[in-house]
Each structure stands twice: as structure tokens, then as C-alpha cells.
Amino acid sequence: MSKNNDFGMPSPINGSSQNKKNKHPILWGLLIFLLLGIGSGGVYAYSVFTHTEKTVAKTYKDTNATKLRNVSSVLSQKKPFSILLMGTDTGALGRSDMGRTDTMIIATVNPSTKKTTLTSIPRDTQVKIDGSGEDSSKINSAYTYGGKDGATLAVNTVQNLLDVPIDFYMLINMGGLEQIVDAVDGVDVKPLLTFDLEGTHYKKGQKIHLTGKQALAYTRMRHSDPMGDYGRQKRQKQIITAIAGKATSVNSLANYKQLLKTIDGNMITDLSFNDMITVETNYGSASESIKSDLLQGTSTAVEGLSYEVPTSDEKKRVSNAIRSELGLKESTQDFTSLEQQLSK
């Protein structure tokens, strides 16, 4: 698949954080247009709530993933939970295949520490995917190998890689991004660098209003960015944050309906509507601080293919960091053994 055509959720740069005053952080930005009816007042409240509930029912898709704990109990007890955020490079530009999850982020949401941590997994991370028939694969292909049950295989692969429980997943394609931007009548951003793409001039630091198509182009561009994939991830983060801000200011029923319509067919999740209400009601404090982490690998050629290969120590570090945020004991998994399996 061409490297020019990848899109995913905004993936953080290691060590970055968001200001506590930001009322619409990344996770809530992704959920905001699903939760529009909750807390919206006036004449539209009931209609919006009803439409939201019906739309969420269409996006819901359970998995056969081996969940490592009782997720219903986790939410009912207001314990920290995790959600695997995935983005595919399909749904626009004439692309209708399954695609690959070129962005994968584990979000841990902790209401006690009032913190959400986003841990990104590089798309080229070397893993062994059960049932793929391959000794070594890139983690972004787990979703593809899984076929109709792609989310299941992606969740299981991440759990096996890091020995962390994945309580929920959420997946969106790039067509969803384009349509959502148009549904909120475009977004304003200040480009992080100057470049020209598909007839639009982007000047660093100069605010520009983007349509859905332009926003998609802005998030997809990577090879003209000196920061490469990291720069692309920062621009994705800009767009999603801008969407969250615009979504909360939408004041017409027509726009609400359009927003909800955009996720139908572009987004799937195993968060039910009741789960989302629980998150919105009991986990709002976790939005006060957004931290970022990254599973750091080393670019390595394996049988002619380029992988990002994290050491066993790095996998253990990330595993224990995530487990700590979830209130769990340190991992007892032998990451050295896994490293040896992949090196064969």
C-alpha cells in the first residue's frame, strides 16, 4: 500500500502533553459527535439524543477478542480503562478495501489521577500475528489479516505484544474525517509548515480555513515534511482538536444530524451507547491532563522489509507504564522470549 495514502487517528509525540485548560482533548474529541445529545439544551435536546442513540447502535460491533478483564465491571466501578484507537487509510479517494490500521493508539483513561495517556504504536512495529502464517509482520496488518473480524485480531495482537488489557476499541477511516470536517462547515488551523498540495497553499503559522478535502490532504502529507511521519501525526492532532471545538459549537439540528450521519459506515466500536454515557458521566475528570508516550523502535531491515523493532526492555517499559495507569501490577511476561521468537 502506498505510503502516501495513510491516515489514522492523531498519534502523539513522545513526551508531549496538552494544557489542562483544553476542554476537548483527543479522546473526547473522538467521542464528541457521538455524545452531542448528552447535555445539549434547548429545543433540539431530545431529538439530538434520540438520533445519537440510533447512530451509535449502527456503529457498535463487538469482537471475539480475548478480553483480559470484565470491562462492564471496570466501568461500573469507575476504574481506569483502556481503548485502542485505530485509523485506516480507506473510505475516501476511491478506496473501499479494508485497508490497514496505520495509526494505533492505546488510550488509558484514569479518573483518579485525572489523566488520559495516549501511547502510540508505530505502524511498522514488528510482531508475530497469530494465524497470519508469517513469522514476522507489521502490526498495522493485523486488522487486514483478520478480515471481517479484523478488530479482534488487532486487539489480540496488541494485548500479546505488550501484555496489557484492551477494554474497548474504536476505528475510523479517512472518509469519516473528510465528512466530519464538512459537517461542521470546515475548520481553521495554523499550518505547522509551508507547502503546496493539490492546489492549496499552506503557510506556516498563517490561519487557513479548510474544507473536508483540504483537511484530509493536510493530514495525509508526509514526505514533504522534514519530520516525516511524526510531523504528519502532529497535523492530524491539529485537525481532530479543531473538529472537537467546532462540534461543540454546532447549533442547528441539521448540522447535528449531518455530524451523526458521517460516522455511519465510517466508524465502528465496541463501546455501547450506555458505555459512552457512563464515560461522559464518570470520567470527565480524566480530561484535565493529556499525556503522551510512544513505543520506540529501531528501523531494521528484516528479509528485505523495513520494521520498527522495539527492544524487550522498551516493551516492558511501555507495558508497565500502561499497567500502572490502569492500576495493575507490573507485567510478569518474558519479553525477551518474544524478542527471540521474532528474530528467528
Number of C-alpha atoms within 10 A of each C-alpha: 8 6 13 11 17 24 29 28 28 26 30 24 18 16 9 10 15 14 11 14 10 14 15 21 24 25 22 19 19 19 16 20 21 24 21 20 20 17 10 15 10 8 9 14 15 14 13 23 19 11 17 23 17 13 19 24 16 14 22 16 17 16 17 12 19 14 17 13 11 9 18 11 10 14 17 12 10 16 17 24 23 25 22 24 26 29 25 26 28 24 20 17 12 8 13 11 11 17 19 25 29 24 25 26 25 24 26 27 27 24 20 14 13 16 22 27 25 30 25 24 23 24 17 20 22 26 27 21 25 15 10 15 10 10 14 19 20 20 28 25 21 27 25 20 20 17 12 11 16 21 29 20 26 26 25 22 20 21 18 17 21 22 24 23 25 23 24 22 24 20 21 25 27 26 26 23 28 21 23 25 27 20 24 23 17 20 24 16 18 15 18 17 15 13 15 12 12 9 7 12 12 19 15 13 12 12 12 15 12 20 20 21 18 19 24 23 18 23 25 22 23 21 13 14 15 11 12 12 18 16 21 26 23 17 25 24 20 22 23 25 23 19 26 24 19 17 22 15 9 16 12 10 14 11 16 24 17 15 24 22 18 21 23 15 14 20 21 22 23 20 21 17 19 11 15 17 15 15 21 17 11 16 23 17 17 23 24 19 20 23 19 19 22 19 21 18 18 12 14 14 11 13 7 7 10 15 22 21 24 20 16 16 11 17 21 23 16 19 22 20 19 25 21 15 20 18 14 14 9 16 17 9 14 11 20 13 10 15 18 10 13 14 10 7
